[in-house]
Amino acid sequence: MSSRHKPAALREQPTMKRSAGPHTCASPELAGGAARLIDPYNVDNIAEALLEISGSSERRKEKRELGQVRARAFDGLKRRAHQQLLQNQLNLKLKTITTQHYN
């Protein structure tokens, strides 16, 4: 899989996320420490975040590693939700078949 098709958290470079608010895309709860949250309407805050992340290879490595952990966690949640959906569909079909058979 090419890097541009990988989820952002699995790419080599960390992704900057915007802070929670109207028309923004991340929150501290969602980012889980894996993103540098910014106010997308505050130029000084954006510049500060860019300087912070570009000036520290250790900080980039930390965010990248945390992002990979978060990506795996969300993948696990998505997989469990899909399994639950399939189980619910199976239960509904079994209930329908049982009801039809005994009525």
N, CA, C and O atoms as CSV, one atom per row, in Angstrom:
chain,resi,resn,atom,element,x,y,z
A,1,MET,N,N,0.853,-1.178,0.000
A,1,MET,CA,C,0.000,0.000,0.000
A,1,MET,C,C,0.896,1.236,0.000
A,1,MET,O,O,1.797,1.351,0.831
A,2,SER,N,N,0.656,2.145,-0.913
A,2,SER,CA,C,1.467,3.356,-0.957
A,2,SER,C,C,1.131,4.233,0.239
A,2,SER,O,O,0.035,4.157,0.794
A,3,SER,N,N,2.107,5.080,0.634
A,3,SER,CA,C,1.914,5.891,1.835
A,3,SER,C,C,0.755,6.868,1.701
A,3,SER,O,O,0.130,7.222,2.701
A,4,ARG,N,N,0.459,7.309,0.487
A,4,ARG,CA,C,-0.644,8.265,0.367
A,4,ARG,C,C,-2.006,7.608,0.532
A,4,ARG,O,O,-3.002,8.305,0.728
A,5,HIS,N,N,-2.073,6.249,0.455
A,5,HIS,CA,C,-3.326,5.541,0.673
A,5,HIS,C,C,-3.454,5.024,2.097
A,5,HIS,O,O,-4.504,4.496,2.462
A,6,LYS,N,N,-2.417,5.162,2.906
A,6,LYS,CA,C,-2.474,4.734,4.299
A,6,LYS,C,C,-3.214,5.782,5.120
A,6,LYS,O,O,-3.218,6.962,4.767
A,7,PRO,N,N,-3.848,5.348,6.229
A,7,PRO,CA,C,-4.416,6.343,7.133
A,7,PRO,C,C,-3.316,7.287,7.607
A,7,PRO,O,O,-2.160,6.882,7.733
A,8,ALA,N,N,-3.667,8.526,7.867
A,8,ALA,CA,C,-2.674,9.543,8.248
A,8,ALA,C,C,-1.805,9.088,9.404
A,8,ALA,O,O,-0.602,9.351,9.412
A,9,ALA,N,N,-2.391,8.411,10.378
A,9,ALA,CA,C,-1.623,8.011,11.560
A,9,ALA,C,C,-0.570,6.955,11.239
A,9,ALA,O,O,0.381,6.785,12.003
A,10,LEU,N,N,-0.722,6.242,10.118
A,10,LEU,CA,C,0.251,5.210,9.771
A,10,LEU,C,C,1.323,5.710,8.816
A,10,LEU,O,O,2.268,4.981,8.514
A,11,ARG,N,N,1.191,6.930,8.339
A,11,ARG,CA,C,2.220,7.508,7.483
A,11,ARG,C,C,3.408,7.924,8.331
A,11,ARG,O,O,3.306,7.991,9.556
A,12,GLU,N,N,4.529,8.202,7.691
A,12,GLU,CA,C,5.727,8.570,8.429
A,12,GLU,C,C,5.628,9.931,9.091
A,12,GLU,O,O,6.213,10.130,10.156
A,13,GLN,N,N,4.913,10.869,8.505
A,13,GLN,CA,C,4.819,12.211,9.064
A,13,GLN,C,C,3.538,12.356,9.877
A,13,GLN,O,O,2.477,11.917,9.432
A,14,PRO,N,N,3.615,12.966,11.062
A,14,PRO,CA,C,2.397,13.172,11.852
A,14,PRO,C,C,1.472,14.166,11.174
A,14,PRO,O,O,1.912,15.022,10.406
A,15,THR,N,N,0.202,14.043,11.462
A,15,THR,CA,C,-0.798,14.932,10.893
A,15,THR,C,C,-1.200,15.968,11.930
A,15,THR,O,O,-1.397,15.634,13.098
A,16,MET,N,N,-1.324,17.217,11.515
A,16,MET,CA,C,-1.789,18.266,12.413
A,16,MET,C,C,-3.314,18.214,12.425
A,16,MET,O,O,-3.939,18.104,11.370
A,17,LYS,N,N,-3.905,18.291,13.587
A,17,LYS,CA,C,-5.357,18.276,13.717
A,17,LYS,C,C,-5.828,19.600,14.293
A,17,LYS,O,O,-5.116,20.253,15.056
A,18,ARG,N,N,-7.028,19.979,13.919
A,18,ARG,CA,C,-7.613,21.217,14.444
A,18,ARG,C,C,-8.329,20.927,15.757
A,18,ARG,O,O,-8.810,19.816,15.977
A,19,SER,N,N,-8.396,21.925,16.620
A,19,SER,CA,C,-9.082,21.751,17.893
A,19,SER,C,C,-10.588,21.730,17.691
A,19,SER,O,O,-11.101,22.163,16.659
A,20,ALA,N,N,-11.284,21.217,18.695
A,20,ALA,CA,C,-12.737,21.087,18.604
A,20,ALA,C,C,-13.406,22.454,18.559
A,20,ALA,O,O,-12.952,23.400,19.203
A,21,GLY,N,N,-14.450,22.545,17.820
A,21,GLY,CA,C,-15.214,23.780,17.682
A,21,GLY,C,C,-15.992,23.727,16.387
A,21,GLY,O,O,-15.962,22.710,15.694
A,22,PRO,N,N,-16.681,24.785,16.047
A,22,PRO,CA,C,-17.457,24.769,14.806
A,22,PRO,C,C,-16.565,24.557,13.578
A,22,PRO,O,O,-15.537,25.215,13.424
A,23,HIS,N,N,-16.968,23.648,12.728
A,23,HIS,CA,C,-16.270,23.389,11.464
A,23,HIS,C,C,-14.835,22.913,11.677
A,23,HIS,O,O,-13.961,23.204,10.860
A,24,THR,N,N,-14.588,22.197,12.748
A,24,THR,CA,C,-13.259,21.637,12.992
A,24,THR,C,C,-13.369,20.135,13.093
A,24,THR,O,O,-14.473,19.592,13.126
A,25,CYS,N,N,-12.227,19.450,13.143
A,25,CYS,CA,C,-12.301,18.004,12.951
A,25,CYS,C,C,-11.746,17.140,14.071
A,25,CYS,O,O,-11.815,15.917,13.944
A,26,ALA,N,N,-11.207,17.668,15.143
A,26,ALA,CA,C,-10.653,16.793,16.173
A,26,ALA,C,C,-10.929,17.354,17.553
A,26,ALA,O,O,-11.185,18.545,17.728
A,27,SER,N,N,-10.870,16.475,18.510
A,27,SER,CA,C,-11.028,16.871,19.900
A,27,SER,C,C,-9.955,16.164,20.703
A,27,SER,O,O,-9.397,15.174,20.230
A,28,PRO,N,N,-9.648,16.633,21.895
A,28,PRO,CA,C,-8.647,15.947,22.711
A,28,PRO,C,C,-9.005,14.479,22.942
A,28,PRO,O,O,-8.122,13.621,22.968
A,29,GLU,N,N,-10.292,14.189,23.109
A,29,GLU,CA,C,-10.710,12.808,23.339
A,29,GLU,C,C,-10.453,11.939,22.118
A,29,GLU,O,O,-10.045,10.785,22.250
A,30,LEU,N,N,-10.684,12.472,20.960
A,30,LEU,CA,C,-10.466,11.720,19.725
A,30,LEU,C,C,-8.983,11.575,19.422
A,30,LEU,O,O,-8.528,10.492,19.053
A,31,ALA,N,N,-8.232,12.648,19.573
A,31,ALA,CA,C,-6.807,12.637,19.241
A,31,ALA,C,C,-6.008,11.788,20.218
A,31,ALA,O,O,-5.024,11.156,19.834
A,32,GLY,N,N,-6.424,11.771,21.474
A,32,GLY,CA,C,-5.738,10.941,22.460
A,32,GLY,C,C,-4.265,11.271,22.611
A,32,GLY,O,O,-3.463,10.379,22.887
A,33,GLY,N,N,-3.894,12.514,22.439
A,33,GLY,CA,C,-2.491,12.906,22.557
A,33,GLY,C,C,-1.672,12.688,21.299
A,33,GLY,O,O,-0.487,13.019,21.265
A,34,ALA,N,N,-2.291,12.134,20.262
A,34,ALA,CA,C,-1.565,11.799,19.041
A,34,ALA,C,C,-1.508,12.950,18.039
A,34,ALA,O,O,-0.902,12.810,16.977
A,35,ALA,N,N,-2.118,14.061,18.355
A,35,ALA,CA,C,-2.139,15.190,17.425
A,35,ALA,C,C,-1.843,16.478,18.183
A,35,ALA,O,O,-2.115,16.594,19.378
A,36,ARG,N,N,-1.292,17.420,17.478
A,36,ARG,CA,C,-1.079,18.759,18.040
A,36,ARG,C,C,-2.321,19.549,17.692
A,36,ARG,O,O,-2.486,19.978,16.550
A,37,LEU,N,N,-3.206,19.749,18.673
A,37,LEU,CA,C,-4.458,20.443,18.421
A,37,LEU,C,C,-4.210,21.936,18.278
A,37,LEU,O,O,-3.420,22.521,19.020
A,38,ILE,N,N,-4.890,22.541,17.321
A,38,ILE,CA,C,-4.722,23.973,17.041
A,38,ILE,C,C,-6.074,24.642,16.872
A,38,ILE,O,O,-7.085,23.986,16.623
A,39,ASP,N,N,-6.072,25.929,17.009
A,39,ASP,CA,C,-7.242,26.740,16.669
A,39,ASP,C,C,-7.067,27.147,15.206
A,39,ASP,O,O,-6.181,27.943,14.895
A,40,PRO,N,N,-7.889,26.620,14.311
A,40,PRO,CA,C,-7.698,26.887,12.884
A,40,PRO,C,C,-7.934,28.337,12.485
A,40,PRO,O,O,-7.647,28.717,11.350
A,41,TYR,N,N,-8.451,29.151,13.395
A,41,TYR,CA,C,-8.717,30.548,13.093
A,41,TYR,C,C,-7.684,31.480,13.721
A,41,TYR,O,O,-7.796,32.700,13.603
A,42,ASN,N,N,-6.682,30.913,14.386
A,42,ASN,CA,C,-5.676,31.712,15.078
A,42,ASN,C,C,-4.324,31.504,14.398
A,42,ASN,O,O,-3.678,30.476,14.599
A,43,VAL,N,N,-3.901,32.467,13.604
A,43,VAL,CA,C,-2.667,32.357,12.825
A,43,VAL,C,C,-1.458,32.143,13.735
A,43,VAL,O,O,-0.573,31.351,13.409
A,44,ASP,N,N,-1.415,32.832,14.858
A,44,ASP,CA,C,-0.289,32.674,15.787
A,44,ASP,C,C,-0.232,31.254,16.346
A,44,ASP,O,O,0.850,30.688,16.496
A,45,ASN,N,N,-1.394,30.680,16.652
A,45,ASN,CA,C,-1.445,29.319,17.169
A,45,ASN,C,C,-0.996,28.313,16.108
A,45,ASN,O,O,-0.300,27.346,16.419
A,46,ILE,N,N,-1.388,28.540,14.875
A,46,ILE,CA,C,-0.979,27.663,13.776
A,46,ILE,C,C,0.538,27.732,13.586
A,46,ILE,O,O,1.203,26.704,13.457
A,47,ALA,N,N,1.077,28.952,13.570
A,47,ALA,CA,C,2.522,29.133,13.397
A,47,ALA,C,C,3.290,28.481,14.545
A,47,ALA,O,O,4.310,27.830,14.322
A,48,GLU,N,N,2.804,28.653,15.760
A,48,GLU,CA,C,3.446,28.057,16.930
A,48,GLU,C,C,3.481,26.534,16.809
A,48,GLU,O,O,4.503,25.909,17.090
A,49,ALA,N,N,2.370,25.946,16.395
A,49,ALA,CA,C,2.287,24.496,16.244
A,49,ALA,C,C,3.227,23.997,15.151
A,49,ALA,O,O,3.902,22.982,15.324
A,50,LEU,N,N,3.270,24.704,14.035
A,50,LEU,CA,C,4.163,24.314,12.942
A,50,LEU,C,C,5.624,24.371,13.374
A,50,LEU,O,O,6.402,23.467,13.072
A,51,LEU,N,N,5.990,25.432,14.080
A,51,LEU,CA,C,7.374,25.561,14.567
A,51,LEU,C,C,7.691,24.476,15.585
A,51,LEU,O,O,8.782,23.907,15.576
A,52,GLU,N,N,6.743,24.195,16.455
A,52,GLU,CA,C,6.955,23.167,17.476
A,52,GLU,C,C,7.206,21.801,16.852
A,52,GLU,O,O,8.143,21.099,17.232
A,53,ILE,N,N,6.371,21.433,15.902
A,53,ILE,CA,C,6.469,20.088,15.324
A,53,ILE,C,C,7.631,19.992,14.329
A,53,ILE,O,O,8.281,18.950,14.234
A,54,SER,N,N,7.891,21.064,13.594
A,54,SER,CA,C,8.987,21.017,12.610
A,54,SER,C,C,10.348,21.159,13.275
A,54,SER,O,O,11.363,20.745,12.714
A,55,GLY,N,N,10.374,21.739,14.463
A,55,GLY,CA,C,11.649,21.962,15.132
A,55,GLY,C,C,12.085,20.845,16.048
A,55,GLY,O,O,13.132,20.953,16.686
A,56,SER,N,N,11.323,19.780,16.134
A,56,SER,CA,C,11.667,18.712,17.068
A,56,SER,C,C,11.404,17.338,16.466
A,56,SER,O,O,10.257,16.906,16.355
A,57,SER,N,N,12.477,16.658,16.079
A,57,SER,CA,C,12.313,15.311,15.532
A,57,SER,C,C,11.774,14.371,16.604
A,57,SER,O,O,11.050,13.425,16.294
A,58,GLU,N,N,12.119,14.623,17.852
A,58,GLU,CA,C,11.606,13.796,18.945
A,58,GLU,C,C,10.092,13.962,19.095
A,58,GLU,O,O,9.375,12.988,19.321
A,59,ARG,N,N,9.615,15.193,18.968
A,59,ARG,CA,C,8.169,15.466,19.068
A,59,ARG,C,C,7.425,14.815,17.900
A,59,ARG,O,O,6.349,14.245,18.086
A,60,ARG,N,N,8.007,14.902,16.681
A,60,ARG,CA,C,7.382,14.245,15.519
A,60,ARG,C,C,7.314,12.741,15.729
A,60,ARG,O,O,6.296,12.114,15.435
A,61,LYS,N,N,8.398,12.159,16.238
A,61,LYS,CA,C,8.427,10.716,16.485
A,61,LYS,C,C,7.364,10.339,17.520
A,61,LYS,O,O,6.654,9.349,17.347
A,62,GLU,N,N,7.254,11.122,18.587
A,62,GLU,CA,C,6.266,10.861,19.635
A,62,GLU,C,C,4.848,10.891,19.066
A,62,GLU,O,O,4.051,9.990,19.327
A,63,LYS,N,N,4.538,11.927,18.289
A,63,LYS,CA,C,3.195,12.053,17.716
A,63,LYS,C,C,2.912,10.937,16.720
A,63,LYS,O,O,1.802,10.407,16.674
A,64,ARG,N,N,3.922,10.581,15.921
A,64,ARG,CA,C,3.757,9.497,14.948
A,64,ARG,C,C,3.444,8.190,15.665
A,64,ARG,O,O,2.528,7.470,15.267
A,65,GLU,N,N,4.197,7.876,16.720
A,65,GLU,CA,C,3.988,6.627,17.462
A,65,GLU,C,C,2.616,6.607,18.143
A,65,GLU,O,O,1.912,5.598,18.111
A,66,LEU,N,N,2.249,7.733,18.756
A,66,LEU,CA,C,0.923,7.816,19.374
A,66,LEU,C,C,-0.177,7.685,18.324
A,66,LEU,O,O,-1.209,7.062,18.577
A,67,GLY,N,N,0.039,8.266,17.152
A,67,GLY,CA,C,-0.935,8.168,16.065
A,67,GLY,C,C,-1.112,6.739,15.588
A,67,GLY,O,O,-2.227,6.318,15.278
A,68,GLN,N,N,-0.027,5.996,15.527
A,68,GLN,CA,C,-0.114,4.594,15.111
A,68,GLN,C,C,-0.888,3.769,16.134
A,68,GLN,O,O,-1.670,2.891,15.770
A,69,VAL,N,N,-0.666,4.053,17.404
A,69,VAL,CA,C,-1.413,3.365,18.463
A,69,VAL,C,C,-2.899,3.689,18.343
A,69,VAL,O,O,-3.743,2.796,18.428
A,70,ARG,N,N,-3.220,4.983,18.142
A,70,ARG,CA,C,-4.620,5.388,18.006
A,70,ARG,C,C,-5.261,4.742,16.778
A,70,ARG,O,O,-6.413,4.312,16.836
A,71,ALA,N,N,-4.530,4.671,15.677
A,71,ALA,CA,C,-5.067,4.072,14.443
A,71,ALA,C,C,-5.395,2.596,14.677
A,71,ALA,O,O,-6.442,2.119,14.238
A,72,ARG,N,N,-4.520,1.878,15.357
A,72,ARG,CA,C,-4.792,0.466,15.644
A,72,ARG,C,C,-5.994,0.326,16.570
A,72,ARG,O,O,-6.803,-0.588,16.408
A,73,ALA,N,N,-6.113,1.228,17.538
A,73,ALA,CA,C,-7.258,1.187,18.458
A,73,ALA,C,C,-8.568,1.398,17.708
A,73,ALA,O,O,-9.539,0.677,17.939
A,74,PHE,N,N,-8.601,2.390,16.804
A,74,PHE,CA,C,-9.814,2.644,16.036
A,74,PHE,C,C,-10.120,1.491,15.092
A,74,PHE,O,O,-11.286,1.177,14.851
A,75,ASP,N,N,-9.078,0.854,14.554
A,75,ASP,CA,C,-9.286,-0.294,13.689
A,75,ASP,C,C,-9.943,-1.417,14.481
A,75,ASP,O,O,-10.856,-2.079,13.988
A,76,GLY,N,N,-9.479,-1.630,15.710
A,76,GLY,CA,C,-10.068,-2.657,16.565
A,76,GLY,C,C,-11.519,-2.343,16.901
A,76,GLY,O,O,-12.364,-3.238,16.892
A,77,LEU,N,N,-11.813,-1.091,17.196
A,77,LEU,CA,C,-13.191,-0.686,17.485
A,77,LEU,C,C,-14.089,-0.901,16.282
A,77,LEU,O,O,-15.214,-1.383,16.410
A,78,LYS,N,N,-13.580,-0.536,15.110
A,78,LYS,CA,C,-14.353,-0.695,13.875
A,78,LYS,C,C,-14.624,-2.187,13.619
A,78,LYS,O,O,-15.732,-2.566,13.237
A,79,ARG,N,N,-13.613,-3.015,13.831
A,79,ARG,CA,C,-13.775,-4.454,13.614
A,79,ARG,C,C,-14.818,-5.032,14.575
A,79,ARG,O,O,-15.672,-5.816,14.161
A,80,ARG,N,N,-14.753,-4.646,15.861
A,80,ARG,CA,C,-15.723,-5.140,16.838
A,80,ARG,C,C,-17.137,-4.661,16.509
A,80,ARG,O,O,-18.096,-5.417,16.659
A,81,ALA,N,N,-17.271,-3.420,16.067
A,81,ALA,CA,C,-18.588,-2.897,15.696
A,81,ALA,C,C,-19.147,-3.656,14.498
A,81,ALA,O,O,-20.342,-3.949,14.454
A,82,HIS,N,N,-18.303,-3.975,13.534
A,82,HIS,CA,C,-18.740,-4.734,12.356
A,82,HIS,C,C,-19.166,-6.143,12.765
A,82,HIS,O,O,-20.178,-6.650,12.281
A,83,GLN,N,N,-18.396,-6.779,13.658
A,83,GLN,CA,C,-18.754,-8.113,14.124
A,83,GLN,C,C,-20.095,-8.091,14.851
A,83,GLN,O,O,-20.911,-8.998,14.686
A,84,GLN,N,N,-20.321,-7.053,15.656
A,84,GLN,CA,C,-21.587,-6.933,16.375
A,84,GLN,C,C,-22.746,-6.741,15.397
A,84,GLN,O,O,-23.818,-7.319,15.577
A,85,LEU,N,N,-22.529,-5.934,14.367
A,85,LEU,CA,C,-23.556,-5.723,13.352
A,85,LEU,C,C,-23.900,-7.042,12.662
A,85,LEU,O,O,-25.078,-7.354,12.483
A,86,LEU,N,N,-22.895,-7.813,12.275
A,86,LEU,CA,C,-23.138,-9.107,11.630
A,86,LEU,C,C,-23.886,-10.057,12.563
A,86,LEU,O,O,-24.791,-10.774,12.137
A,87,GLN,N,N,-23.495,-10.054,13.849
A,87,GLN,CA,C,-24.174,-10.910,14.821
A,87,GLN,C,C,-25.639,-10.504,14.972
A,87,GLN,O,O,-26.516,-11.364,15.048
A,88,ASN,N,N,-25.903,-9.214,15.015
A,88,ASN,CA,C,-27.278,-8.729,15.119
A,88,ASN,C,C,-28.105,-9.128,13.901
A,88,ASN,O,O,-29.266,-9.517,14.032
A,89,GLN,N,N,-27.499,-9.030,12.707
A,89,GLN,CA,C,-28.200,-9.419,11.486
A,89,GLN,C,C,-28.499,-10.917,11.489
A,89,GLN,O,O,-29.585,-11.338,11.092
A,90,LEU,N,N,-27.534,-11.719,11.938
A,90,LEU,CA,C,-27.726,-13.165,12.019
A,90,LEU,C,C,-28.842,-13.504,13.008
A,90,LEU,O,O,-29.700,-14.339,12.725
A,91,ASN,N,N,-28.821,-12.850,14.167
A,91,ASN,CA,C,-29.864,-13.096,15.166
A,91,ASN,C,C,-31.243,-12.756,14.629
A,91,ASN,O,O,-32.209,-13.479,14.875
A,92,LEU,N,N,-31.332,-11.653,13.896
A,92,LEU,CA,C,-32.618,-11.248,13.314
A,92,LEU,C,C,-33.095,-12.276,12.291
A,92,LEU,O,O,-34.278,-12.613,12.260
A,93,LYS,N,N,-32.188,-12.776,11.457
A,93,LYS,CA,C,-32.565,-13.791,10.456
A,93,LYS,C,C,-33.012,-15.074,11.142
A,93,LYS,O,O,-34.001,-15.687,10.739
A,94,LEU,N,N,-32.284,-15.478,12.178
A,94,LEU,CA,C,-32.660,-16.699,12.902
A,94,LEU,C,C,-34.021,-16.545,13.562
A,94,LEU,O,O,-34.823,-17.479,13.562
A,95,LYS,N,N,-34.283,-15.381,14.120
A,95,LYS,CA,C,-35.575,-15.122,14.759
A,95,LYS,C,C,-36.690,-15.175,13.724
A,95,LYS,O,O,-37.758,-15.730,13.984
A,96,THR,N,N,-36.443,-14.596,12.548
A,96,THR,CA,C,-37.444,-14.603,11.476
A,96,THR,C,C,-37.721,-16.029,11.003
A,96,THR,O,O,-38.876,-16.408,10.811
A,97,ILE,N,N,-36.667,-16.814,10.815
A,97,ILE,CA,C,-36.826,-18.206,10.357
A,97,ILE,C,C,-37.573,-19.019,11.401
A,97,ILE,O,O,-38.471,-19.793,11.068
A,98,THR,N,N,-37.198,-18.842,12.671
A,98,THR,CA,C,-37.851,-19.578,13.756
A,98,THR,C,C,-39.316,-19.214,13.847
A,98,THR,O,O,-40.167,-20.089,14.009
A,99,THR,N,N,-39.621,-17.928,13.745
A,99,THR,CA,C,-41.008,-17.458,13.818
A,99,THR,C,C,-41.825,-18.029,12.645
A,99,THR,O,O,-42.956,-18.474,12.839
A,100,GLN,N,N,-41.263,-18.017,11.446
A,100,GLN,CA,C,-41.964,-18.526,10.262
A,100,GLN,C,C,-42.182,-20.039,10.377
A,100,GLN,O,O,-43.230,-20.551,9.984
A,101,HIS,N,N,-41.198,-20.739,10.911
A,101,HIS,CA,C,-41.257,-22.197,10.997
A,101,HIS,C,C,-42.316,-22.660,12.010
A,101,HIS,O,O,-43.010,-23.648,11.771
A,102,TYR,N,N,-42.439,-21.953,13.128
A,102,TYR,CA,C,-43.346,-22.382,14.179
A,102,TYR,C,C,-44.710,-21.707,14.132
A,102,TYR,O,O,-45.556,-21.986,14.981
A,103,ASN,N,N,-44.943,-20.837,13.177
A,103,ASN,CA,C,-46.263,-20.185,13.065
A,103,ASN,C,C,-47.036,-20.722,11.904
A,103,ASN,O,O,-48.163,-20.290,11.660
